[in-house]
Amino acid sequence: MYFMQTHTKDVCKFRKKYIYKVTEKILKGEQVNTYRSGTCVEDTLKEYINEFKGKRSVVIGTIRPWLEALLVVYGGRNVITLEYNECDVNVDQLEVHTPYDFAEKYLRGTVDQFDFGVTFSSLEHSGLGRYTDPINPYGDLEAMAQIWCMLKPGGILLLGIPCVDHDNGYIVWNAHRVYGIKRLQQMTANWRVLQVIKCEDFHVVYVLRKLLF
């Protein structure tokens, strides 16, 4: 079995109407995310609101911009999303770049570092080719290293990935990884673990701070 998924701009859309809808749901206390386990991310964002309010944030991987909407609603000044597929955007505070496009801008020194980062149910796919990305067994580790470079010293990252409570994780075809302790130690190298939140299913959210060297 081999998964290969692509999305067009017709699917990946960032619309003001969606942001307004999320705002209404937040005010009503309703769930806004697209994952059963995503409520733990919403709760954690509220807890760390001072880390991104009025500041620049980056979201790694998205199709439906529920994380971006939460960041904007809670006061994020500017939110940039990195996504392999092109997205159609018409919200002032939001931008979407492919990793390749953003890497070129970063190397040219035309982008500033971010204060805050969020990724949920994304990095476990990196390097497996499911979303048109190149095959790379270390794709998730390289993505973590790239995020580390993108954040300011002392910046915060919310990392949401599927985990198990023993040493060895596993790969489900090319669909996604499930992380064990050994791989997690590699994923969180050069970060300080501030908090670990177990979600409703097998996802875990790690709150990480970029170490100051």
Secondary structure as GFF3:
##gff-version 3
##sequence-region A 1 213
A	DSSP	beta_strand	13	14	.	.	.	ID=ss1
A	DSSP	alpha_helix	16	28	.	.	.	ID=ss2
A	DSSP	alpha_helix	39	47	.	.	.	ID=ss3
A	DSSP	three_ten_helix	49	51	.	.	.	ID=ss4
A	DSSP	beta_strand	56	60	.	.	.	ID=ss5
A	DSSP	alpha_helix	66	73	.	.	.	ID=ss6
A	DSSP	beta_strand	78	82	.	.	.	ID=ss7
A	DSSP	beta_strand	88	89	.	.	.	ID=ss8
A	DSSP	beta_strand	94	97	.	.	.	ID=ss9
A	DSSP	alpha_helix	99	108	.	.	.	ID=ss10
A	DSSP	beta_strand	114	120	.	.	.	ID=ss11
A	DSSP	three_ten_helix	123	125	.	.	.	ID=ss12
A	DSSP	alpha_helix	139	150	.	.	.	ID=ss13
A	DSSP	beta_strand	151	162	.	.	.	ID=ss14
A	DSSP	beta_strand	170	172	.	.	.	ID=ss15
A	DSSP	beta_strand	176	178	.	.	.	ID=ss16
A	DSSP	alpha_helix	181	187	.	.	.	ID=ss17
A	DSSP	beta_strand	191	198	.	.	.	ID=ss18
A	DSSP	beta_strand	203	210	.	.	.	ID=ss19
###
